[in-house]
Amino acid sequence: VVPLTIGIFLAAMDTTIVLSSYATIGSDMNQLQNTSWIATGYMLTSTSFQALYGKLSDIFGRKSCLLFAYTVFAIGCLLCGISRNLTELVASRALAGAGGGGMTTIVSIIVSDLVPLRSRGTWQGMLNIIYATGAATGAPLGGILTDSIGWRWAFLIQVPASVLAIICVAVLLRLPKTDKSHFKEKLKRVDFSGAITLVLFIFFLLLGLDRGGNVAWSDKWTLITLGVFVVSFVLFCWIEHIATEPFAPHRVIANPALFACLASNFFEFFAVTSVLFQVSLYFQAVRGATAAQAGMFLLPSIFAGVLGSLGGGLVMQASGRYYWLTLSSFIALTGGMIVLAMFTGTVSHSMVGLSVALITLSLGNGSGVTTTLIALIANAGKADQALATAASYLFRSLGQVCGLAVSSTVTQGILRGTLREKLASSGLDVDAIVSRVRESLAYLDELDAHTRSIVRSSYEDALSKTFWFLAIAATATIVTSAYIREKPLEAR
């Protein structure tokens, strides 16, 4: 168990370390408007490789793939800590993501191999306790390190822990070999063309969204990158259709019962990840909180997510059913999103209301992600469980990546327009202020009280609209989960 749980702990800690420190990193590098790429760079490769790990683990074995994941993640974290600029940091995060994508996916596949389906949700809940512990550690740790000795140590501290995980997997993890063929024969089974086109279409999608929000949607290069995205996506679909052993087989992706689960995961993670990312910015830009304070405020929602996951698993183990539990979970998620949007400026600014909203949506999210995984495995069957699990993580990560890119685009676009409107008659250099504000939150301290108040209210307007946009996106989870098919859960 230890070799598996260390990776889950690290993956969770890594996520919240970035959530609580990304604004400071952006300000330090004078690139605040581009800091979403710190998370997006990681998720780009994490998303791509999650889709690969399912099939690769069937070919090369679970243990070999897990060792590869830990090693690449460790190297990426080391390079993050010594990055000299945002470009190097994003590239290093992308390398870490190639490993991070397998740290959760492979563990989930191994557990599904060993645990009866009816008990799988409960086990997922227990694994999520480990995940929450890592997330709870990362949130304040990232803020504390950032505010004290520097944000670089938020990444460097993960390197020795990754080395420990590698040693534990190599020495302690014992799994039967499923394929004893030669390494060259295994390589021939890998769908390299599908893997390359998958990375390409995700990259150009994100690049197009980012340029649209920070430059212009009518910009030539924005249109070109979005055009390349469409072409590479079509090419990926065609390659997967003709591939002998595709990473995204038609029987998994196009199965209506499975696609309902995958689509629910996409919209769920689109909304929740973006909300957590933007709430951190809300605390610092609107409420004037530090990175450490922003991280601490996210802790209750992290624990609520664990309780939701464990509670959902126990209900499924007792009842053997998941349909109505899934639907109820996503109703709670959407309700929490609406309350959050109300109490971040639309109705009032209430820390109590915001806390209730975060806890409610996290309970729904925790339960929903567990029930959809069980529904997916139940409908996929034993033979395709690794592929289905990898597809689930792919759609979750696609939701995260697209959500972060789109929500950041919405926030930055509205912020830019609102600042120009409110500062138009101030007699100040509006273009310079708009540029500096979007680069660094530290610049707010250099402004006079009146201008600072205008900037904070502009952030409030932009984030309020973004939260409502994400609440609307969350309602899609209710629609898609209604099409999930109930199947009996095996107790043995």
C-alpha positions in Angstrom: 0.0 0.0 0.0 2.8 2.4 0.9 4.3 2.5 -2.6 0.9 3.5 -4.0 -0.1 6.1 -1.4 3.1 8.1 -1.6 2.4 8.9 -5.2 -1.2 10.0 -4.5 0.1 12.1 -1.6 2.6 13.9 -3.8 0.2 14.4 -6.7 -2.3 16.1 -4.3 0.3 18.2 -2.5 1.8 19.4 -5.8 -1.6 20.6 -7.0 -2.4 22.7 -4.0 1.1 24.1 -3.6 0.6 25.7 -7.0 -2.9 26.9 -6.2 -1.7 28.8 -3.2 1.5 30.3 -4.7 0.9 30.9 -8.4 -0.1 34.6 -7.9 3.2 35.2 -6.1 5.2 33.4 -8.7 3.6 35.5 -11.5 4.2 38.7 -9.6 7.8 37.7 -9.0 8.3 37.2 -12.7 6.1 40.1 -13.8 3.9 37.6 -15.7 0.8 37.5 -13.6 -1.5 37.5 -16.7 0.2 34.3 -17.9 0.4 32.4 -14.7 -2.4 30.1 -15.6 0.2 28.3 -17.8 2.0 27.2 -14.7 -0.9 24.9 -14.0 -1.9 24.4 -17.6 1.7 23.4 -18.6 1.5 20.6 -16.1 -2.0 19.6 -17.0 -1.1 19.6 -20.8 1.3 16.7 -20.4 -0.5 15.1 -17.5 -3.7 14.9 -19.6 -1.8 13.5 -22.6 0.0 10.9 -20.6 -3.0 9.8 -18.6 -4.6 8.7 -21.8 -1.5 6.7 -22.6 -0.9 5.1 -19.2 -3.9 2.8 -19.4 -2.8 1.0 -22.5 0.9 1.3 -21.7 0.3 -0.4 -18.3 -1.5 -3.3 -20.2 1.6 -3.6 -22.4 4.6 -2.9 -20.2 3.1 -3.8 -16.8 1.7 -1.6 -13.9 5.0 -1.5 -11.9 7.2 -0.4 -14.8 4.9 2.4 -15.7 4.6 3.6 -12.1 8.4 3.7 -11.7 8.6 5.7 -14.9 6.0 8.1 -13.7 7.7 8.8 -10.3 11.1 9.3 -12.0 9.9 11.8 -14.5 7.9 13.7 -11.9 11.0 14.0 -9.6 13.2 15.4 -12.5 10.4 17.9 -13.4 10.1 19.1 -9.8 13.9 19.6 -9.6 13.9 21.7 -12.8 11.0 23.8 -11.6 13.0 24.7 -8.5 15.9 26.1 -10.5 13.9 27.7 -13.3 15.1 31.2 -14.2 12.0 32.5 -16.0 8.3 31.6 -16.6 9.1 29.8 -19.9 11.5 27.5 -18.1 9.1 27.0 -15.2 6.2 26.1 -17.6 8.4 23.7 -19.5 9.6 22.0 -16.3 6.0 21.8 -15.1 5.1 20.1 -18.4 7.9 17.5 -17.8 6.6 16.9 -14.2 3.1 16.5 -15.6 4.3 13.6 -17.9 5.1 11.7 -14.7 2.3 13.1 -12.6 -0.3 11.8 -15.1 0.6 8.2 -14.1 1.0 8.7 -10.4 -2.8 8.7 -9.9 -3.9 6.8 -13.0 -1.8 3.7 -12.5 -2.6 3.5 -8.8 -6.3 3.6 -9.6 -5.9 0.8 -12.2 -4.0 -1.4 -9.7 -6.6 -1.0 -7.1 -9.4 -1.8 -9.6 -7.4 -5.0 -10.5 -7.3 -6.1 -6.9 -10.6 -4.9 -5.2 -14.2 -6.1 -5.8 -16.2 -3.5 -7.7 -18.8 -3.1 -4.9 -16.1 -2.2 -2.5 -14.1 -0.1 -5.0 -15.8 3.1 -4.0 -15.0 2.7 -0.4 -11.3 2.0 -1.3 -11.4 5.1 -3.5 -12.7 7.1 -0.5 -9.8 5.8 1.7 -7.3 6.7 -1.1 -8.9 10.1 -1.2 -8.1 10.5 2.5 -4.4 10.2 1.5 -5.1 12.6 -1.4 -6.7 15.1 1.0 -3.9 14.8 3.4 -1.5 15.7 0.7 -3.7 18.5 -0.5 -4.1 19.8 3.0 -0.4 19.7 3.5 0.3 21.4 0.2 -2.1 24.3 0.5 -0.6 26.0 3.6 2.9 24.6 2.9 3.0 26.3 -0.5 1.9 29.6 0.9 4.2 29.4 3.9 7.2 28.6 1.8 6.3 31.2 -0.7 5.9 33.9 1.9 9.1 32.9 3.8 12.0 31.3 1.9 10.6 31.5 -1.6 8.3 29.7 -4.0 11.1 27.6 -5.5 11.2 25.4 -2.4 7.5 24.5 -3.0 8.9 22.4 -5.9 12.3 21.3 -4.5 10.8 19.8 -1.4 9.0 17.2 -3.5 12.2 15.8 -5.0 13.4 13.7 -2.0 9.8 12.5 -1.4 9.7 11.3 -5.0 13.0 9.4 -4.6 11.5 7.7 -1.6 8.5 6.7 -3.6 10.8 5.2 -6.4 12.6 3.1 -3.8 9.4 1.9 -2.2 7.9 0.8 -5.5 11.1 -0.9 -6.7 11.5 -2.9 -3.4 8.0 -3.4 -1.9 5.5 -3.5 -4.8 4.9 -7.1 -6.0 2.6 -7.6 -9.0 2.3 -10.6 -11.3 3.6 -10.1 -14.9 0.8 -10.2 -17.4 2.9 -10.0 -20.6 6.2 -11.8 -20.9 6.9 -10.9 -24.5 10.2 -9.1 -25.5 10.5 -5.3 -25.0 10.7 -4.7 -28.8 7.5 -6.6 -29.4 5.8 -4.5 -26.7 7.0 -1.3 -28.4 5.4 -2.3 -31.7 2.0 -2.3 -29.9 2.3 1.3 -28.8 0.1 3.8 -30.7 2.7 6.5 -31.1 0.8 8.4 -33.8 -2.2 8.7 -31.5 -0.1 9.9 -28.6 1.6 12.6 -30.7 -1.6 14.0 -32.2 -3.3 13.9 -28.8 -0.6 16.2 -27.4 -0.8 18.5 -30.5 -4.5 19.0 -30.4 -4.6 19.8 -26.7 -1.6 22.2 -27.0 -3.0 24.2 -29.8 -6.4 24.3 -28.2 -4.9 25.9 -25.1 -2.6 28.2 -27.1 -5.6 29.5 -29.0 -7.7 30.1 -25.9 -4.8 31.9 -24.2 -4.1 34.2 -27.2 -7.7 35.0 -27.6 -8.0 36.2 -24.0 -4.7 38.0 -23.8 -4.3 39.3 -27.4 -7.5 39.2 -29.5 -9.8 36.6 -30.9 -9.5 38.2 -34.3 -5.7 38.0 -34.2 -4.1 36.1 -37.1 -2.1 33.8 -34.8 -5.1 33.1 -32.6 -7.1 31.9 -35.6 -4.2 29.9 -37.0 -3.6 28.0 -33.6 -7.3 27.3 -33.3 -7.3 26.1 -36.9 -4.4 23.8 -36.2 -6.3 22.5 -33.2 -9.2 21.5 -35.4 -7.0 19.8 -37.9 -4.9 17.9 -35.3 -8.1 16.8 -33.5 -9.6 15.4 -36.6 -6.3 13.6 -37.4 -6.2 12.2 -33.9 -9.8 10.8 -34.3 -8.9 9.3 -37.6 -5.7 7.7 -36.3 -7.5 6.2 -33.3 -10.2 4.8 -35.6 -7.7 2.8 -37.7 -5.1 2.0 -35.0 -4.8 -1.7 -34.1 -4.4 -1.0 -30.4 -5.7 2.6 -29.9 -5.3 4.5 -26.7 -8.9 5.8 -27.1 -10.8 2.8 -28.6 -14.3 3.5 -30.2 -15.9 0.9 -27.9 -15.0 2.9 -24.9 -15.3 6.5 -26.0 -18.4 6.1 -28.2 -20.3 3.8 -25.8 -23.3 6.0 -24.6 -23.3 4.7 -21.1 -19.5 5.2 -20.8 -19.6 8.6 -22.5 -22.2 9.9 -20.0 -19.7 9.2 -17.2 -16.8 10.7 -19.2 -18.8 13.8 -20.1 -19.8 14.2 -16.4 -16.2 14.1 -15.4 -15.3 16.7 -18.0 -17.8 19.3 -16.9 -17.2 18.5 -13.2 -13.5 19.1 -13.3 -14.0 22.1 -15.8 -16.0 23.8 -13.1 -14.4 22.8 -9.8 -10.7 23.2 -10.7 -11.4 26.6 -12.2 -13.4 27.7 -9.2 -10.5 26.8 -6.8 -8.0 28.5 -9.0 -10.1 31.7 -9.3 -11.1 31.7 -5.6 -7.4 31.9 -4.7 -7.1 34.9 -7.0 -10.3 36.4 -5.4 -8.8 36.2 -1.9 -5.6 37.9 -2.9 -6.8 40.5 -5.4 -10.2 41.4 -3.9 -9.8 40.6 -0.2 -6.1 41.4 0.1 -5.1 38.1 1.6 -1.7 36.6 1.5 -0.8 33.4 -0.4 -0.7 31.5 2.9 -4.1 32.8 4.0 -5.6 31.8 0.6 -4.2 28.3 1.0 -5.6 27.9 4.5 -9.1 29.0 3.5 -9.2 26.1 0.9 -8.6 23.5 3.6 -12.3 22.9 4.6 -13.3 22.3 1.0 -10.5 19.7 0.6 -11.7 17.7 3.6 -15.3 18.1 2.4 -14.3 16.5 -0.8 -12.8 13.5 1.1 -16.0 13.1 3.1 -18.1 13.2 0.0 -15.9 10.5 -1.7 -15.8 8.2 1.3 -19.5 8.7 2.0 -20.4 7.9 -1.6 -18.3 4.8 -1.5 -19.9 3.5 1.7 -23.4 4.1 0.3 -22.6 2.2 -2.9 -21.1 -0.7 -0.9 -24.2 -0.9 1.2 -26.8 -0.5 -1.6 -25.0 -1.8 -4.7 -26.4 1.2 -6.6 -25.0 4.5 -7.9 -27.4 6.2 -10.3 -29.4 8.4 -7.9 -26.4 9.0 -5.7 -24.5 10.4 -8.8 -27.4 12.7 -9.8 -27.8 14.0 -6.2 -24.0 14.6 -6.0 -24.0 16.8 -9.1 -27.1 18.7 -7.9 -25.2 19.6 -4.7 -22.1 20.6 -6.8 -24.1 22.9 -8.9 -26.0 24.4 -5.9 -22.7 25.1 -4.2 -21.4 26.9 -7.4 -24.5 29.1 -7.5 -24.1 30.1 -3.8 -20.4 30.8 -4.3 -21.3 33.2 -7.2 -23.9 34.9 -5.1 -21.6 35.6 -2.1 -18.5 36.9 -4.0 -20.1 40.2 -5.0 -23.5 39.5 -6.7 -25.5 39.6 -3.4 -22.7 40.4 -0.9 -19.2 39.5 0.2 -19.7 36.8 2.9 -17.0 34.6 4.1 -19.6 32.4 5.8 -21.5 32.1 2.6 -18.4 31.4 0.6 -17.3 28.7 3.1 -20.7 27.0 2.9 -20.6 27.1 -0.9 -17.1 25.6 -1.1 -17.9 22.8 1.3 -21.2 22.0 -0.5 -19.7 21.9 -4.0 -16.7 19.9 -2.6 -19.0 17.3 -1.0 -20.9 16.9 -4.3 -17.6 16.8 -6.3 -16.1 14.2 -4.0 -19.1 11.9 -4.2 -19.6 12.4 -7.9 -16.1 11.6 -9.0 -16.2 8.3 -7.1 -19.6 7.2 -8.3 -18.9 8.0 -11.9 -15.7 6.0 -11.8 -17.6 3.0 -10.4 -20.3 3.4 -13.0 -17.6 3.6 -15.7 -15.9 0.4 -14.6 -19.2 -1.4 -14.2 -20.3 -0.6 -17.8 -16.8 -1.2 -19.3 -16.2 -4.7 -17.9 -13.0 -6.3 -16.6 -11.2 -6.4 -19.9 -11.5 -2.7 -20.6 -11.2 -1.4 -17.0 -7.7 0.0 -17.5 -8.6 1.8 -20.7 -11.9 3.1 -19.2 -10.1 4.3 -16.0 -7.4 6.1 -18.2 -10.2 7.6 -20.3 -11.9 8.9 -17.1 -8.6 10.6 -16.0 -8.2 11.9 -19.5 -11.6 13.6 -19.5 -11.1 14.9 -16.0 -7.8 16.5 -17.0 -9.3 17.8 -20.3 -11.9 19.5 -18.1 -9.3 20.9 -15.9 -7.1 22.2 -18.7 -10.0 23.7 -20.7 -11.6 25.1 -17.6 -8.5 26.9 -16.5 -7.8 28.2 -19.9 -11.3 29.4 -20.5 -11.9 30.8 -17.0 -8.6 32.7 -17.1 -9.5 34.0 -20.6 -12.9 35.2 -19.3 -11.4 36.8 -16.2 -8.5 38.6 -18.0 -10.7 39.8 -20.8 -13.4 41.3 -18.5 -10.7 42.7 -16.2 -8.9 44.5 -19.1 -12.2 46.0 -20.3 -13.4 47.0 -16.9 -10.1 48.7 -15.9 -10.1 50.7 -19.1 -13.7 51.9 -18.5 -13.2 52.8 -14.8 -9.9 54.5 -15.3 -10.8 56.4 -18.5 -11.4 59.7 -16.8 -8.7 59.4 -14.2 -6.0 61.3 -16.1 -3.6 58.5 -15.4 -1.6 56.4 -17.9 -4.4 53.8 -18.3 -2.5 51.4 -20.6 0.4 51.3 -18.2 -1.8 50.6 -15.2 -3.8 47.9 -17.0 -0.6 46.2 -18.1 1.1 46.3 -14.7 -2.0 45.2 -12.8 -2.4 42.1 -15.0 1.3 41.3 -14.5 1.7 41.6 -10.7 -0.6 41.8 -7.7 2.3 43.5 -5.8 1.8 46.5 -8.0 -1.4 47.3 -6.1 0.7 48.4 -3.1 2.3 51.1 -5.4 -1.0 52.7 -6.3 -2.8 55.4 -4.3 -5.8 54.3 -2.2 -8.4 55.5 -4.7 -6.8 53.8 -7.8 -6.2 50.6 -5.7 -9.9 50.5 -4.8 -10.8 50.8 -8.5 -8.5 47.9 -9.4 -9.8 45.7 -6.6 -13.4 46.4 -7.7 -12.5 45.6 -11.3 -11.1 42.3 -10.2 -14.3 41.8 -8.2 -16.5 42.4 -11.3 -14.3 40.1 -13.5 -14.3 37.3 -11.0 -18.0 37.6 -10.2 -18.9 37.1 -13.9 -16.4 34.2 -14.1 -18.0 32.4 -11.1 -21.4 32.7 -12.8 -20.0 31.3 -16.0 -18.6 28.3 -14.1 -21.9 27.8 -12.3 -23.6 27.5 -15.6 -20.9 25.0 -16.8 -21.6 23.0 -13.6 -25.2 22.4 -14.6 -24.0 20.3 -17.5 -23.0 17.6 -15.0 -26.7 17.2 -14.0 -27.7 16.7 -17.7 -24.9 14.3 -18.6 -25.2 12.2 -15.4 -28.9 11.6 -16.1 -27.8 9.3 -19.0 -25.6 7.1 -16.8 -26.8 3.4 -16.9 -27.3 1.5 -13.6 -25.6 -1.9 -13.4 -25.4 -4.3 -10.5 -22.1 -4.1 -8.5 -20.3 -7.3 -7.9 -19.5 -8.0 -4.2 -16.8 -10.6 -5.0 
